[in-house]
Each structure stands twice: as structure tokens, then as C-alpha cells.
Amino acid sequence: FGFLFEQGGVHLARTMMFHELATLLDDPNGPPKSRAELVEEVDAQNALGKKSVQSRKLTVRHLSKLYAFESSCTLYRSLSFLWAREEEGRQLLSFLVAYARDAILQATTGWVLDLGEDEPAAKQQLEAFVDNLCPGRFSTATLESTTRNLLGTWTQSGHLVGHSRKKRQRVKPTPASVAMALLMGTLRGGRGELLFETEYMKLLDCSVSQGMELAETASRKGWINTRR
């Protein structure tokens, strides 16, 4: 289906790279692009404007790790389907897939979601949190860059706002992002109303009642089938 459970993750080197992904998926009417097509765009055509061949190759590798880029992968195929049908939810859609495939990002969920609205997200506190996950594993430089990448991703997703001083804000779930979260919960074995209480729905700052309303909207649009 596309879930990964490996240690580490892309966030040791990059953010979730939403802007790069958006550049590559900018054809809303086309079928899901294959990895070969995306490699051609990034590597041969330099669609992302990278300065070196090595940078292009690393970018493709990291994006592939986060989003799979294989039409046989349920998460990537669903991301492409919903991406083409709703612009407003694209950041959360991308975030959900990146979350499902990056262990370090998953590990910081509680730290971010437990912040009160408008509460500062202090870089030093997140550094300490990440360091405590695997004491002594990261060098000072790696710890700093990983923390910076994590904060960047949580900002791209909309959970944090601000530049040098970030703070927590609630994200706005959409029909497409709820549809994706319900799909992910189903693939992990969830059923019935419990699907509205999975870790994926919690990432959307979405109450059960709001989730049901948005699921019904997605159902009316023909993206999912839902009955109550």
C-alpha cells in the first residue's frame, strides 16, 4: 500500500518538499506520473532548477522515498487522484503521505499536536525531543539540520506558522484530506466510526463530527463511498 516502517527517514536531509512535489504534479488532468517520467523531468529536463546533477539525483531519491512515485502504490495513486480534484487540500494530502513513509516525522507528532494554539514551537525544545528519541545517535550538526527540516515540514503542512519564531495553529481539513485519512485508516485495519479517530484524522485537527461532514462531502463528489 505504500506505508514504510524503517528507522530514520528523509527528514535527516530534507523537508517534505511540498513545493518541489507541486511543481512535478502540476498537470491536474493527467494520469499519475510514473517514477521514470518524474526522473526524466528532474534529472534530464531539470524541471526543479537544481544547480548540479548530484542535486537533481538526490532530490528525485528523496521525493521517491517520501511519495513512492509508483502507480502500483495505493498511497501515491490516491494522492494523485485527490490532488487533481482539490487544490485547497494539497498540502495536507502531501503531508499525510509523507507522514506514512517517514519514521522521524511520525515520532514528532505528539510533540507538535500537543502544543496549544498559538503556543511557540521552540527549536531547542524539539532538538531535545529528537535527541531523546535515540540518545547519542545524532551529531550536533545532524540534530540541528533534522530539527530544522522537521519544523519546515510542519510549517508546510500548516500546523506551524512563522519564520524564525514558529507557533502552533490548527489546520483546516478538507474533503480530500479527510478522504485520504479515512483510506489510510482503512488500509491499517480500521473500520466504522473508529476511522474518524485514527492517528491520520488527528493530524487534520479534525473532530469526529467535522470529519463525518467532510466525508459526506467527499462521498457526494464521488471520491469515496460512505454510509451511516
C-alpha positions as YAML, in Angstrom:
chain: A
units: angstrom
residues:
- id: 1
  name: PHE
  ca: [0.00, 0.00, 0.00]
- id: 2
  name: GLY
  ca: [2.95, 2.35, 0.49]
- id: 3
  name: PHE
  ca: [3.45, 2.59, 4.26]
- id: 4
  name: LEU
  ca: [7.08, 2.45, 5.42]
- id: 5
  name: PHE
  ca: [8.26, 1.41, 8.86]
- id: 6
  name: GLU
  ca: [12.01, 1.86, 8.52]
- id: 7
  name: GLN
  ca: [14.11, 3.74, 11.03]
- id: 8
  name: GLY
  ca: [15.27, 7.19, 10.06]
- id: 9
  name: GLY
  ca: [13.75, 8.97, 7.09]
- id: 10
  name: VAL
  ca: [14.11, 11.75, 4.56]
- id: 11
  name: HIS
  ca: [13.91, 14.39, 7.28]
- id: 12
  name: LEU
  ca: [17.51, 13.70, 8.18]
- id: 13
  name: ALA
  ca: [18.28, 15.56, 4.94]
- id: 14
  name: ARG
  ca: [15.16, 17.35, 3.63]
- id: 15
  name: THR
  ca: [11.68, 18.64, 4.46]
- id: 16
  name: MET
  ca: [8.61, 17.07, 2.87]
- id: 17
  name: MET
  ca: [9.46, 19.23, -0.18]
- id: 18
  name: PHE
  ca: [5.90, 20.30, -0.95]
- id: 19
  name: HIS
  ca: [6.89, 22.96, -3.47]
- id: 20
  name: GLU
  ca: [9.02, 20.52, -5.46]
- id: 21
  name: LEU
  ca: [6.18, 17.98, -5.44]
- id: 22
  name: ALA
  ca: [3.69, 20.63, -6.57]
- id: 23
  name: THR
  ca: [5.92, 21.54, -9.50]
- id: 24
  name: LEU
  ca: [6.05, 17.93, -10.63]
- id: 25
  name: LEU
  ca: [2.33, 17.22, -10.21]
- id: 26
  name: ASP
  ca: [1.15, 20.41, -11.89]
- id: 27
  name: ASP
  ca: [-0.83, 18.60, -14.60]
- id: 28
  name: PRO
  ca: [-4.20, 18.15, -12.87]
- id: 29
  name: ASN
  ca: [-5.82, 16.34, -15.79]
- id: 30
  name: GLY
  ca: [-3.10, 13.80, -16.45]
- id: 31
  name: PRO
  ca: [-2.74, 10.30, -15.01]
- id: 32
  name: PRO
  ca: [-0.34, 9.69, -12.10]
- id: 33
  name: LYS
  ca: [3.17, 10.30, -13.36]
- id: 34
  name: SER
  ca: [5.49, 7.33, -13.15]
- id: 35
  name: ARG
  ca: [8.83, 7.42, -11.40]
- id: 36
  name: ALA
  ca: [10.55, 7.21, -14.80]
- id: 37
  name: GLU
  ca: [8.66, 10.28, -16.03]
- id: 38
  name: LEU
  ca: [9.48, 12.24, -12.90]
- id: 39
  name: VAL
  ca: [13.15, 11.24, -13.04]
- id: 40
  name: GLU
  ca: [13.21, 12.45, -16.64]
- id: 41
  name: GLU
  ca: [11.69, 15.81, -15.65]
- id: 42
  name: VAL
  ca: [14.03, 16.38, -12.71]
- id: 43
  name: ASP
  ca: [17.22, 14.77, -13.97]
- id: 44
  name: ALA
  ca: [17.22, 15.37, -17.71]
- id: 45
  name: GLN
  ca: [14.99, 18.45, -18.02]
- id: 46
  name: ASN
  ca: [15.96, 19.99, -14.66]
- id: 47
  name: ALA
  ca: [12.32, 20.92, -14.02]
- id: 48
  name: LEU
  ca: [13.15, 21.93, -10.44]
- id: 49
  name: GLY
  ca: [16.03, 24.22, -11.40]
- id: 50
  name: LYS
  ca: [18.73, 22.43, -9.41]
- id: 51
  name: LYS
  ca: [22.31, 23.67, -9.79]
- id: 52
  name: SER
  ca: [24.03, 20.32, -10.18]
- id: 53
  name: VAL
  ca: [23.40, 16.81, -11.47]
- id: 54
  name: GLN
  ca: [24.06, 15.42, -7.99]
- id: 55
  name: SER
  ca: [21.43, 17.71, -6.51]
- id: 56
  name: ARG
  ca: [18.90, 16.54, -9.10]
- id: 57
  name: LYS
  ca: [19.57, 12.89, -8.31]
- id: 58
  name: LEU
  ca: [19.30, 13.45, -4.55]
- id: 59
  name: THR
  ca: [16.05, 15.35, -5.00]
- id: 60
  name: VAL
  ca: [14.48, 12.53, -7.01]
- id: 61
  name: ARG
  ca: [15.66, 9.99, -4.46]
- id: 62
  name: HIS
  ca: [14.23, 11.89, -1.51]
- id: 63
  name: LEU
  ca: [10.93, 12.64, -3.24]
- id: 64
  name: SER
  ca: [10.59, 8.98, -4.25]
- id: 65
  name: LYS
  ca: [11.23, 7.92, -0.67]
- id: 66
  name: LEU
  ca: [8.50, 10.24, 0.61]
- id: 67
  name: TYR
  ca: [5.84, 9.70, -2.06]
- id: 68
  name: ALA
  ca: [6.76, 6.38, -3.77]
- id: 69
  name: PHE
  ca: [6.02, 7.61, -7.34]
- id: 70
  name: GLU
  ca: [4.74, 4.20, -8.37]
- id: 71
  name: SER
  ca: [1.19, 3.85, -9.72]
- id: 72
  name: SER
  ca: [1.04, 0.39, -8.15]
- id: 73
  name: CYS
  ca: [1.38, 2.07, -4.74]
- id: 74
  name: THR
  ca: [-2.04, 2.82, -3.26]
- id: 75
  name: LEU
  ca: [-0.94, 5.92, -1.37]
- id: 76
  name: TYR
  ca: [0.71, 7.56, -4.39]
- id: 77
  name: ARG
  ca: [-2.16, 6.63, -6.72]
- id: 78
  name: SER
  ca: [-4.67, 8.10, -4.25]
- id: 79
  name: LEU
  ca: [-2.58, 11.21, -3.72]
- id: 80
  name: SER
  ca: [-2.53, 11.79, -7.48]
- id: 81
  name: PHE
  ca: [-6.29, 11.20, -7.76]
- id: 82
  name: LEU
  ca: [-7.22, 13.62, -4.98]
- id: 83
  name: TRP
  ca: [-4.52, 16.15, -5.94]
- id: 84
  name: ALA
  ca: [-6.19, 16.58, -9.33]
- id: 85
  name: ARG
  ca: [-9.59, 17.17, -7.75]
- id: 86
  name: GLU
  ca: [-8.95, 19.57, -4.88]
- id: 87
  name: GLU
  ca: [-6.34, 22.31, -4.73]
- id: 88
  name: GLU
  ca: [-7.10, 23.50, -1.20]
- id: 89
  name: GLY
  ca: [-6.13, 20.24, 0.48]
- id: 90
  name: ARG
  ca: [-2.90, 19.51, -1.38]
- id: 91
  name: GLN
  ca: [-0.55, 20.41, 1.46]
- id: 92
  name: LEU
  ca: [-2.36, 18.13, 3.90]
- id: 93
  name: LEU
  ca: [-2.61, 15.36, 1.30]
- id: 94
  name: SER
  ca: [1.14, 15.51, 0.75]
- id: 95
  name: PHE
  ca: [1.79, 15.67, 4.47]
- id: 96
  name: LEU
  ca: [-0.32, 12.57, 5.16]
- id: 97
  name: VAL
  ca: [1.63, 10.51, 2.62]
- id: 98
  name: ALA
  ca: [5.00, 11.82, 3.82]
- id: 99
  name: TYR
  ca: [3.95, 11.03, 7.40]
- id: 100
  name: ALA
  ca: [3.08, 7.46, 6.44]
- id: 101
  name: ARG
  ca: [6.55, 6.94, 4.98]
- id: 102
  name: ASP
  ca: [8.89, 8.75, 7.41]
- id: 103
  name: ALA
  ca: [9.55, 7.43, 10.91]
- id: 104
  name: ILE
  ca: [11.21, 10.56, 12.29]
- id: 105
  name: LEU
  ca: [8.29, 12.72, 11.19]
- id: 106
  name: GLN
  ca: [5.89, 10.26, 12.84]
- id: 107
  name: ALA
  ca: [7.87, 10.38, 16.07]
- id: 108
  name: THR
  ca: [7.42, 14.14, 16.43]
- id: 109
  name: THR
  ca: [3.64, 14.08, 16.03]
- id: 110
  name: GLY
  ca: [2.82, 14.13, 19.73]
- id: 111
  name: TRP
  ca: [5.21, 17.00, 20.37]
- id: 112
  name: VAL
  ca: [3.57, 19.20, 17.73]
- id: 113
  name: LEU
  ca: [-0.08, 18.23, 18.20]
- id: 114
  name: ASP
  ca: [0.14, 18.68, 21.97]
- id: 115
  name: LEU
  ca: [1.09, 22.33, 21.55]
- id: 116
  name: GLY
  ca: [-1.76, 24.69, 22.38]
- id: 117
  name: GLU
  ca: [-2.97, 27.05, 19.67]
- id: 118
  name: ASP
  ca: [-0.52, 29.97, 19.30]
- id: 119
  name: GLU
  ca: [1.95, 28.21, 21.63]
- id: 120
  name: PRO
  ca: [5.58, 28.69, 20.48]
- id: 121
  name: ALA
  ca: [7.30, 25.74, 18.82]
- id: 122
  name: ALA
  ca: [10.81, 26.29, 20.15]
- id: 123
  name: LYS
  ca: [13.58, 24.78, 18.05]
- id: 124
  name: GLN
  ca: [15.69, 23.98, 21.12]
- id: 125
  name: GLN
  ca: [12.84, 22.02, 22.69]
- id: 126
  name: LEU
  ca: [12.27, 19.98, 19.53]
- id: 127
  name: GLU
  ca: [16.01, 19.31, 19.28]
- id: 128
  name: ALA
  ca: [15.97, 17.92, 22.82]
- id: 129
  name: PHE
  ca: [12.90, 15.83, 21.98]
- id: 130
  name: VAL
  ca: [14.51, 14.33, 18.86]
- id: 131
  name: ASP
  ca: [17.76, 13.71, 20.71]
- id: 132
  name: ASN
  ca: [15.88, 11.81, 23.43]
- id: 133
  name: LEU
  ca: [14.33, 9.51, 20.84]
- id: 134
  name: CYS
  ca: [17.73, 7.95, 20.17]
- id: 135
  name: PRO
  ca: [20.22, 9.33, 22.71]
- id: 136
  name: GLY
  ca: [23.65, 9.89, 21.20]
- id: 137
  name: ARG
  ca: [22.62, 8.80, 17.71]
- id: 138
  name: PHE
  ca: [22.85, 12.21, 16.05]
- id: 139
  name: SER
  ca: [25.79, 14.56, 15.86]
- id: 140
  name: THR
  ca: [25.15, 18.18, 16.80]
- id: 141
  name: ALA
  ca: [25.07, 19.21, 13.14]
- id: 142
  name: THR
  ca: [22.70, 16.40, 12.14]
- id: 143
  name: LEU
  ca: [20.43, 17.12, 15.07]
- id: 144
  name: GLU
  ca: [20.21, 20.80, 14.13]
- id: 145
  name: SER
  ca: [19.52, 20.14, 10.44]
- id: 146
  name: THR
  ca: [16.99, 17.39, 11.18]
- id: 147
  name: THR
  ca: [15.11, 19.65, 13.59]
- id: 148
  name: ARG
  ca: [15.13, 22.45, 11.03]
- id: 149
  name: ASN
  ca: [13.73, 20.09, 8.38]
- id: 150
  name: LEU
  ca: [11.01, 18.83, 10.72]
- id: 151
  name: LEU
  ca: [9.94, 22.35, 11.59]
- id: 152
  name: GLY
  ca: [9.92, 23.14, 7.88]
- id: 153
  name: THR
  ca: [7.60, 20.24, 7.13]
- id: 154
  name: TRP
  ca: [5.21, 21.05, 9.97]
- id: 155
  name: THR
  ca: [5.15, 24.61, 8.61]
- id: 156
  name: GLN
  ca: [4.50, 23.49, 5.03]
- id: 157
  name: SER
  ca: [1.62, 21.34, 6.28]
- id: 158
  name: GLY
  ca: [0.13, 24.34, 8.08]
- id: 159
  name: HIS
  ca: [0.45, 23.03, 11.65]
- id: 160
  name: LEU
  ca: [3.03, 25.70, 12.44]
- id: 161
  name: VAL
  ca: [3.21, 29.29, 11.29]
- id: 162
  name: GLY
  ca: [6.01, 31.84, 11.41]
- id: 163
  name: HIS
  ca: [9.56, 32.15, 10.16]
- id: 164
  name: SER
  ca: [12.20, 32.49, 12.87]
- id: 165
  name: ARG
  ca: [9.66, 32.09, 15.69]
- id: 166
  name: LYS
  ca: [7.11, 29.44, 14.88]
- id: 167
  name: LYS
  ca: [3.90, 28.78, 16.75]
- id: 168
  name: ARG
  ca: [1.12, 26.23, 16.56]
- id: 169
  name: GLN
  ca: [-2.02, 26.81, 14.55]
- id: 170
  name: ARG
  ca: [-4.88, 24.49, 13.71]
- id: 171
  name: VAL
  ca: [-5.02, 23.24, 10.15]
- id: 172
  name: LYS
  ca: [-8.19, 23.30, 8.09]
- id: 173
  name: PRO
  ca: [-9.24, 19.81, 6.99]
- id: 174
  name: THR
  ca: [-10.82, 19.43, 3.56]
- id: 175
  name: PRO
  ca: [-12.95, 16.73, 1.92]
- id: 176
  name: ALA
  ca: [-9.92, 15.38, 0.03]
- id: 177
  name: SER
  ca: [-7.63, 15.27, 3.08]
- id: 178
  name: VAL
  ca: [-10.35, 13.53, 5.11]
- id: 179
  name: ALA
  ca: [-10.88, 11.04, 2.29]
- id: 180
  name: MET
  ca: [-7.14, 10.27, 2.30]
- id: 181
  name: ALA
  ca: [-7.04, 9.93, 6.09]
- id: 182
  name: LEU
  ca: [-10.02, 7.55, 6.01]
- id: 183
  name: LEU
  ca: [-8.38, 5.48, 3.29]
- id: 184
  name: MET
  ca: [-5.16, 5.25, 5.30]
- id: 185
  name: GLY
  ca: [-7.07, 4.21, 8.40]
- id: 186
  name: THR
  ca: [-8.90, 1.55, 6.41]
- id: 187
  name: LEU
  ca: [-5.66, 0.19, 4.96]
- id: 188
  name: ARG
  ca: [-4.30, -0.12, 8.50]
- id: 189
  name: GLY
  ca: [-7.33, -2.15, 9.58]
- id: 190
  name: GLY
  ca: [-9.73, 0.48, 10.87]
- id: 191
  name: ARG
  ca: [-13.48, 0.17, 10.34]
- id: 192
  name: GLY
  ca: [-16.68, 2.04, 11.08]
- id: 193
  name: GLU
  ca: [-16.78, 5.17, 13.20]
- id: 194
  name: LEU
  ca: [-13.35, 4.35, 14.65]
- id: 195
  name: LEU
  ca: [-11.94, 5.52, 11.33]
- id: 196
  name: PHE
  ca: [-12.68, 9.06, 12.47]
- id: 197
  name: GLU
  ca: [-10.40, 8.65, 15.50]
- id: 198
  name: THR
  ca: [-7.23, 7.30, 13.85]
- id: 199
  name: GLU
  ca: [-3.83, 8.96, 14.02]
- id: 200
  name: TYR
  ca: [-4.36, 10.16, 10.45]
- id: 201
  name: MET
  ca: [-7.56, 12.03, 11.32]
- id: 202
  name: LYS
  ca: [-5.87, 13.56, 14.35]
- id: 203
  name: LEU
  ca: [-3.23, 15.01, 12.03]
- id: 204
  name: LEU
  ca: [-6.02, 17.06, 10.45]
- id: 205
  name: ASP
  ca: [-7.07, 18.70, 13.75]
- id: 206
  name: CYS
  ca: [-10.46, 17.27, 12.85]
- id: 207
  name: SER
  ca: [-13.28, 16.41, 15.27]
- id: 208
  name: VAL
  ca: [-15.40, 13.30, 14.65]
- id: 209
  name: SER
  ca: [-18.46, 15.35, 13.70]
- id: 210
  name: GLN
  ca: [-16.49, 17.57, 11.32]
- id: 211
  name: GLY
  ca: [-14.82, 14.51, 9.82]
- id: 212
  name: MET
  ca: [-18.19, 12.91, 9.12]
- id: 213
  name: GLU
  ca: [-19.47, 16.05, 7.42]
- id: 214
  name: LEU
  ca: [-16.39, 16.29, 5.22]
- id: 215
  name: ALA
  ca: [-16.57, 12.56, 4.43]
- id: 216
  name: GLU
  ca: [-20.15, 13.03, 3.25]
- id: 217
  name: THR
  ca: [-18.98, 15.92, 1.05]
- id: 218
  name: ALA
  ca: [-16.25, 13.70, -0.43]
- id: 219
  name: SER
  ca: [-18.85, 10.99, -1.00]
- id: 220
  name: ARG
  ca: [-21.16, 13.39, -2.85]
- id: 221
  name: LYS
  ca: [-18.21, 14.32, -5.08]
- id: 222
  name: GLY
  ca: [-17.72, 10.65, -5.91]
- id: 223
  name: TRP
  ca: [-14.29, 10.32, -4.28]
- id: 224
  name: ILE
  ca: [-15.31, 7.76, -1.64]
- id: 225
  name: ASN
  ca: [-18.42, 5.78, -0.73]
- id: 226
  name: THR
  ca: [-19.77, 6.36, 2.75]
- id: 227
  name: ARG
  ca: [-22.89, 5.19, 4.55]
- id: 228
  name: ARG
  ca: [-24.22, 5.98, 8.02]
...
